[in-house]
Amino acid sequence: MNSITLPTTLAALAASSALLTGCSEPTSSSVSAKAEWSYTGDNGPSHWGDLSPDYAMAKEGREQSPIDIAPESAAEAELGLLEFAYESTTIDILNNGHTVEDDYHGGGTLTVDGHPYRLAQFHFHSPSEHTVDGVHFPMEMHLVHKDSEGALAVVSVMFQLGESNPALATLEEHFPTEPGRAERVEGMSVNAEDLLPKNRMHYRYDGSLTTPPCSEGVKWFVMQEPVQASKAQVELFHSIIDDNNRPTQPLHGRAITRTR
């Protein structure tokens, strides 16, 4: 355990920079590869909107993700509970060149205000894409859900530095070091519930995919309480995938609400 007393909310952690190291949704594996994109150089985020007409929303959109969250400015509201019903399933993991992703083929649903979404996959970004009061976390996980009409809902979970994360450790043992197709890990299973914080308080806002084509209409749920991961676990991900965070985007007047 880190000798520093770890705060328990994103707002508190943002003020404690000593704990920090510095969704895309679906990710590129499910997007037509009409143009090469990356996180640096001429194909980096500032150029995504010019790489292809399909990516125009990256520069024209008014509800883009990720964003910076200022907890003091977020409006308190009586938000409905996020009801998670995940079941253990096979590990089908891939490195798509932009992130490491687990395709979730088992039973997994998120219900928001009575509306169900099925968990399609989850993946990681380091450093975090969302920030709190301008501060990044070492890593962020996006759990990507889709409803029967194809609408997307993404749950964001931040990782703080602390104890080793057992659920993450199980996955990291099988992280592919090279891009390729999804591979099933025989005899192993994962339950996304084990990667969630116990406290279900969260922020909500309307946003977009964080990778091309950066389509809008995505419902975002950013958990207020982070989970822990060791420095070695974050460094392992970074040894496979370089920095893969899109810079935060303007709010353009959008409302951010948080659990009362």
DRENSEDO-628275 format. One line per 8 residues: number of its first residue (from 1); their letters; for each residue x, y, z of N, C-alpha, C. Coordinates in steps of 0.02 Angstrom, whole numbers. Example, Ala and Ser with C-alpha at 12.3 -4.5 7.8 and 13.67 -1.06 7.14 Angstrom:
residues 2
1 = AS = 660,-284,390,615,-225,390,660,-165,390  642,-112,354,684,-53,357,645,2,394
***
This chain:
residues 260
1 = MNSITLPT = 43,-60,0,0,0,0,44,62,0  28,110,-41,64,173,-42,59,205,28  114,233,51,114,261,118,74,325,123  56,354,66,15,414,66,-58,394,75  -94,430,116,-166,418,124,-201,440,61  -234,393,27,-264,408,-38,-333,436,-30  -347,494,-60,-415,521,-59,-462,473,-94  -527,481,-84,-575,433,-110,-619,462,-165
9 = TLAALAAS = -610,523,-184,-650,551,-238,-605,583,-290  -631,591,-351,-592,622,-404,-574,694,-386  -620,729,-354,-606,798,-337,-547,803,-289  -546,759,-239,-491,761,-191,-426,740,-223  -429,690,-267,-368,667,-299,-339,719,-346  -382,758,-378,-357,809,-424,-315,860,-387  -330,871,-323,-292,919,-284,-229,889,-255  -220,824,-265,-162,789,-236,-119,762,-293
17 = SALLTGCS = -84,807,-328,-49,788,-389,8,741,-376  30,732,-316,85,687,-301,65,615,-316  1,600,-319,-22,532,-331,-29,517,-405  -17,566,-449,-30,557,-519,35,550,-559  31,515,-613,90,506,-656,95,558,-710  69,588,-720,84,639,-771,60,707,-754  -645,295,-1281,-667,274,-1267,-676,284,-1293  -711,297,-1329,-674,275,-1388,-707,211,-1404
25 = EPTSSSVS = -746,200,-1437,-809,178,-1407,-863,171,-1460  -860,125,-1501,-810,74,-1505,-743,100,-1530  -689,63,-1519,-623,85,-1540,-614,72,-1614  -554,85,-1638,-542,82,-1710,-556,15,-1741  -556,-39,-1702,-568,-105,-1729,-637,-111,-1759  -684,-68,-1739,-752,-72,-1764,-771,-12,-1806  -721,27,-1826,-732,85,-1869,-699,72,-1936  -733,89,-1989,-705,80,-2056,-639,118,-2061
33 = AKAEWSYT = -586,83,-2081,-519,113,-2083,-511,153,-2147  -541,211,-2150,-538,253,-2210,-479,301,-2209  -449,309,-2151,-391,353,-2146,-350,333,-2085  -285,334,-2092,-242,319,-2036,-243,377,-1986  -247,361,-1923,-245,413,-1872,-201,389,-1815  -178,437,-1775,-135,420,-1719,-144,472,-1664  -103,469,-1614,-105,518,-1559,-49,569,-1563  -8,565,-1615,48,612,-1623,57,631,-1696
41 = GDNGPSHW = 93,686,-1707,113,705,-1774,57,728,-1820  69,719,-1885,22,744,-1935,-45,708,-1935  -48,649,-1904,-111,613,-1899,-140,616,-1829  -113,661,-1788,-134,667,-1718,-201,701,-1709  -224,707,-1647,-291,733,-1632,-308,800,-1664  -260,845,-1668,-276,912,-1696,-289,908,-1771  -273,851,-1802,-283,843,-1874,-338,793,-1892  -367,760,-1842,-415,707,-1857,-471,730,-1903
49 = GDLSPDYA = -497,789,-1891,-553,813,-1930,-538,826,-2002  -473,828,-2020,-452,840,-2089,-430,777,-2125  -426,721,-2089,-400,660,-2119,-450,626,-2166  -514,635,-2151,-567,603,-2190,-632,640,-2179  -675,644,-2230,-742,673,-2219,-780,636,-2164  -766,572,-2155,-799,533,-2103,-781,556,-2034  -724,591,-2028,-700,613,-1963,-714,687,-1950  -754,718,-1992,-766,791,-1988,-791,813,-1920
57 = MAKEGREQ = -828,769,-1886,-857,787,-1822,-803,804,-1771  -743,778,-1781,-688,791,-1735,-672,865,-1730  -685,903,-1784,-672,975,-1782,-735,1017,-1785  -790,987,-1807,-852,1025,-1814,-901,1013,-1756  -892,960,-1720,-940,941,-1668,-941,991,-1610  -997,996,-1578,-1005,1041,-1520,-1015,1002,-1455  -1014,936,-1459,-1022,894,-1399,-968,839,-1400  -906,861,-1401,-850,815,-1407,-824,793,-1339
65 = SPIDIAPE = -793,734,-1339,-762,705,-1279,-689,690,-1294  -648,689,-1241,-663,696,-1170,-668,769,-1150  -683,782,-1087,-688,849,-1061,-651,854,-993  -640,916,-973,-616,927,-905,-677,936,-860  -676,903,-803,-732,907,-755,-711,951,-697  -748,1004,-685,-737,1047,-628,-792,1030,-577  -775,991,-526,-827,967,-480,-869,1023,-449  -838,1080,-433,-874,1134,-401,-925,1166,-448
73 = SAAEAELG = -915,1157,-513,-961,1186,-562,-1015,1138,-585  -1006,1073,-570,-1055,1024,-590,-1119,1031,-549  -1175,1030,-582,-1239,1039,-548,-1260,975,-511  -1276,981,-447,-1300,924,-410,-1371,907,-432  -1385,842,-437,-1451,821,-459,-1468,753,-428  -1532,739,-423,-1554,673,-400,-1551,625,-459  -1492,600,-473,-1482,556,-530,-1502,485,-512  -1532,451,-560,-1549,381,-549,-1486,339,-541
81 = LLEFAYES = -1493,282,-510,-1436,238,-499,-1413,208,-565  -1348,195,-568,-1320,154,-622,-1324,82,-598  -1364,42,-631,-1375,-27,-611,-1332,-73,-656  -1280,-101,-626,-1234,-145,-663,-1254,-218,-650  -1259,-256,-703,-1273,-328,-698,-1226,-363,-747  -1165,-373,-724,-1114,-405,-766,-1105,-477,-743  -1092,-521,-791,-1078,-591,-777,-1008,-607,-801  -976,-656,-770,-910,-678,-792,-915,-705,-863
89 = TTIDILNN = -862,-692,-902,-862,-715,-971,-790,-728,-992  -783,-755,-1051,-716,-770,-1078,-676,-706,-1088  -611,-712,-1087,-566,-656,-1102,-549,-659,-1176  -573,-610,-1214,-559,-605,-1286,-525,-537,-1296  -459,-538,-1298,-421,-476,-1291,-381,-461,-1354  -375,-397,-1370,-337,-378,-1429,-301,-312,-1417  -247,-304,-1453,-210,-242,-1460,-225,-217,-1530  -261,-161,-1535,-279,-136,-1601,-233,-79,-1625
97 = GHTVEDDY = -178,-70,-1590,-131,-19,-1609,-143,47,-1575  -203,56,-1547,-221,118,-1512,-237,107,-1439  -256,46,-1421,-271,28,-1352,-271,-47,-1346  -279,-72,-1285,-292,-143,-1272,-365,-148,-1252  -401,-193,-1284,-474,-198,-1277,-494,-270,-1262  -544,-278,-1219,-574,-343,-1207,-645,-342,-1234  -659,-385,-1283,-726,-391,-1310,-768,-434,-1263  -823,-405,-1239,-863,-437,-1186,-919,-476,-1217
105 = HGGGTLTV = -914,-543,-1217,-964,-585,-1250,-1013,-616,-1201  -1004,-606,-1137,-1049,-635,-1088,-1107,-588,-1072  -1145,-607,-1022,-1200,-565,-1001,-1175,-504,-964  -1192,-446,-988,-1170,-385,-956,-1215,-328,-975  -1251,-300,-926,-1295,-244,-942,-1285,-187,-893  -1295,-127,-918,-1299,-66,-878,-1370,-39,-888  -1405,-27,-834,-1472,2,-839,-1470,72,-809  -1491,121,-848,-1492,191,-828,-1563,216,-832
113 = DGHPYRLA = -1591,236,-776,-1659,262,-775,-1707,214,-810  -1698,150,-798,-1742,99,-826,-1725,78,-896  -1674,109,-927,-1656,94,-996,-1594,49,-998  -1598,-10,-1028,-1541,-57,-1028,-1493,-46,-1087  -1430,-55,-1073,-1376,-56,-1123,-1335,-119,-1112  -1313,-149,-1166,-1271,-209,-1161,-1197,-190,-1164  -1157,-220,-1121,-1085,-207,-1121,-1054,-242,-1182  -1022,-202,-1225,-991,-229,-1286,-917,-241,-1277
121 = QFHFHSPS = -882,-196,-1243,-810,-202,-1233,-786,-151,-1183  -725,-162,-1158,-694,-110,-1118,-620,-106,-1137  -591,-46,-1127,-522,-35,-1148,-492,20,-1105  -429,37,-1117,-392,80,-1072,-357,138,-1108  -348,193,-1071,-310,251,-1095,-262,272,-1040  -202,291,-1060,-152,316,-1012,-110,369,-1045  -106,430,-1014,-143,451,-955,-218,456,-969  -256,474,-918,-328,477,-927,-347,528,-980
129 = EHTVDGVH = -404,516,-1012,-430,564,-1061,-468,619,-1026  -515,601,-983,-549,652,-943,-500,677,-889  -507,740,-872,-469,769,-817,-517,797,-765  -491,808,-705,-530,839,-651,-491,900,-628  -523,958,-636,-488,1021,-623,-422,1024,-659  -421,999,-721,-362,1003,-764,-309,951,-751  -321,905,-705,-270,856,-686,-288,787,-714  -238,754,-745,-246,686,-770,-237,635,-715
137 = FPMEMHLV = -268,577,-724,-254,518,-684,-206,473,-724  -173,427,-690,-125,384,-725,-157,343,-781  -219,321,-771,-251,278,-820,-327,284,-813  -362,269,-867,-435,273,-869,-461,213,-908  -515,185,-885,-548,130,-920,-616,153,-946  -632,134,-1007,-697,148,-1036,-735,83,-1047  -794,77,-1017,-838,20,-1028,-892,43,-1076  -893,13,-1134,-935,36,-1189,-997,-7,-1195
145 = HKDSEGAL = -1055,25,-1189,-1119,-10,-1191,-1161,14,-1250  -1204,-30,-1275,-1246,-13,-1332,-1317,-38,-1318  -1367,3,-1335,-1436,-19,-1326,-1462,-52,-1390  -1525,-72,-1389,-1554,-108,-1446,-1559,-66,-1509  -1555,0,-1502,-1558,44,-1560,-1489,66,-1582  -1437,43,-1548,-1369,61,-1566,-1341,122,-1530  -1381,153,-1485,-1356,210,-1447,-1304,187,-1396  -1254,230,-1385,-1198,212,-1343,-1200,246,-1275
153 = AVVSVMFQ = -1179,209,-1224,-1170,235,-1157,-1102,210,-1132  -1059,257,-1111,-992,238,-1090,-982,256,-1017  -959,208,-978,-941,219,-909,-866,227,-904  -844,281,-873,-773,295,-865,-752,282,-793  -698,245,-784,-670,231,-718,-597,254,-717  -579,294,-668,-510,318,-661,-470,271,-617  -406,266,-632,-359,228,-590,-311,276,-556  -305,268,-490,-256,304,-450,-199,256,-432
161 = LGESNPAL = -142,283,-415,-86,242,-394,-96,217,-323  -85,153,-313,-94,124,-247,-76,51,-249  -120,8,-221,-108,-63,-220,-119,-94,-289  -89,-151,-299,-100,-188,-362,-173,-207,-368  -200,-202,-428,-270,-217,-441,-275,-289,-465  -306,-334,-426,-308,-405,-445,-343,-418,-512  -399,-385,-524,-435,-396,-586,-395,-372,-646  -362,-315,-639,-320,-289,-692,-260,-335,-703
169 = ATLEEHFP = -233,-362,-649,-175,-407,-655,-192,-469,-697  -252,-496,-687,-274,-554,-726,-274,-539,-800  -298,-479,-818,-300,-459,-888,-230,-444,-915  -190,-409,-876,-125,-387,-901,-78,-445,-917  -89,-501,-884,-48,-560,-900,-55,-580,-973  -110,-558,-1004,-125,-579,-1072,-129,-521,-1121  -106,-462,-1101,-106,-405,-1147,-61,-420,-1206  -87,-418,-1268,-44,-430,-1326,5,-372,-1335
177 = TEPGRAER = 67,-388,-1349,118,-336,-1357,118,-308,-1428  86,-342,-1475,84,-320,-1544,12,-317,-1568  -4,-270,-1614,-72,-266,-1640,-92,-330,-1676  -155,-347,-1673,-180,-406,-1707,-253,-418,-1691  -277,-477,-1710,-346,-494,-1699,-357,-515,-1626  -420,-513,-1604,-436,-534,-1537,-421,-608,-1528  -389,-623,-1471,-372,-692,-1455,-407,-712,-1390  -437,-772,-1390,-469,-796,-1329,-417,-828,-1284
185 = VEGMSVNA = -420,-811,-1219,-376,-841,-1170,-412,-901,-1141  -389,-960,-1159,-423,-1021,-1139,-417,-1032,-1064  -473,-1053,-1035,-474,-1070,-965,-476,-1011,-917  -484,-950,-943,-485,-891,-902,-550,-853,-913  -572,-816,-862,-632,-776,-869,-622,-709,-835  -667,-662,-850,-664,-595,-821,-734,-572,-805  -742,-534,-752,-805,-502,-736,-791,-428,-728  -819,-387,-773,-806,-316,-771,-826,-283,-706
193 = EDLLPKNR = -871,-315,-669,-892,-289,-603,-831,-280,-557  -782,-323,-565,-723,-322,-521,-679,-261,-535  -691,-226,-589,-651,-167,-606,-686,-102,-589  -746,-107,-560,-785,-48,-543,-772,-26,-471  -778,39,-456,-775,61,-387,-838,41,-349  -832,35,-284,-891,16,-244,-942,73,-242  -918,135,-238,-962,193,-236,-985,209,-307  -1049,213,-318,-1076,224,-385,-1095,296,-399
201 = MHYRYDGS = -1072,344,-358,-1083,414,-373,-1044,431,-437  -1073,476,-477,-1043,488,-543,-1063,556,-571  -1028,575,-624,-1044,634,-664,-1077,610,-729  -1123,651,-756,-1154,636,-821,-1148,695,-868  -1138,679,-931,-1140,731,-982,-1149,698,-1051  -1169,738,-1101,-1177,714,-1169,-1113,728,-1208  -1087,676,-1241,-1024,684,-1276,-1019,643,-1339  -959,618,-1352,-943,585,-1415,-896,526,-1403
209 = LTTPPCSE = -882,490,-1457,-825,445,-1457,-762,486,-1447  -710,458,-1417,-648,495,-1410,-596,475,-1462  -615,433,-1509,-573,416,-1566,-612,426,-1630  -578,435,-1687,-614,442,-1750,-663,384,-1760  -725,399,-1783,-748,462,-1813,-773,515,-1764  -765,504,-1699,-785,554,-1648,-859,571,-1652  -899,520,-1667,-972,529,-1673,-1001,552,-1607  -1052,594,-1610,-1085,620,-1550,-1147,579,-1533
217 = GVKWFVMQ = -1182,600,-1480,-1240,563,-1457,-1223,509,-1407  -1164,512,-1377,-1142,463,-1329,-1158,488,-1258  -1189,445,-1218,-1203,461,-1148,-1142,441,-1106  -1114,490,-1069,-1055,477,-1029,-1072,476,-955  -1043,428,-919,-1051,421,-847,-981,412,-818  -955,464,-787,-887,464,-760,-891,452,-685  -865,395,-663,-869,378,-592,-827,426,-551  -855,448,-494,-820,496,-452,-764,463,-412
225 = EPVQASKA = -774,401,-392,-724,367,-352,-678,326,-397  -612,336,-392,-566,295,-432,-555,227,-401  -524,184,-439,-499,120,-413,-423,123,-413  -392,76,-380,-319,77,-374,-286,31,-424  -226,50,-444,-181,8,-483,-110,25,-461  -66,-22,-465,3,-8,-446,40,29,-501  94,61,-482,136,95,-532,160,46,-585  178,-15,-564,201,-66,-611,147,-84,-662
233 = QVELFHSI = 84,-86,-639,29,-104,-685,18,-49,-737  21,13,-716,14,68,-764,73,68,-812  133,56,-787,192,56,-830,191,-2,-880  162,-58,-860,156,-114,-906,112,-95,-965  54,-64,-952,12,-42,-1007,50,7,-1051  87,54,-1020,123,104,-1058,180,74,-1099  206,17,-1077,259,-15,-1115,233,-46,-1180  167,-58,-1182,135,-87,-1241,104,-34,-1286
241 = IDDNNRPT = 70,15,-1254,35,69,-1290,63,136,-1266  88,176,-1312,111,243,-1293,51,285,-1271  65,347,-1249,11,392,-1228,-46,389,-1279  -106,375,-1256,-163,367,-1302,-224,405,-1277  -212,468,-1259,-267,510,-1235,-279,568,-1283  -342,576,-1303,-361,636,-1341,-364,694,-1293  -340,754,-1312,-346,812,-1268,-419,828,-1252  -430,860,-1195,-498,879,-1177,-525,930,-1226
249 = QPLHGRAI = -592,928,-1234,-627,968,-1284,-671,1022,-1250  -686,1076,-1287,-728,1129,-1258,-798,1104,-1240  -825,1132,-1187,-893,1113,-1166,-947,1141,-1211  -936,1201,-1237,-986,1235,-1279,-1054,1239,-1244  -1052,1253,-1179,-1113,1264,-1142,-1148,1202,-1117  -1118,1144,-1128,-1150,1083,-1103,-1152,1081,-1027  -1204,1048,-1002,-1212,1040,-930,-1177,976,-907  -1144,980,-850,-1118,921,-816,-1156,916,-750
257 = TRTR = -1185,858,-738,-1221,847,-676,-1183,795,-635  -1193,797,-570,-1161,748,-526,-1211,724,-473  -1200,664,-449,-1244,634,-400,-1246,678,-337  -1306,691,-314,-1314,731,-253,-1290,692,-192
***
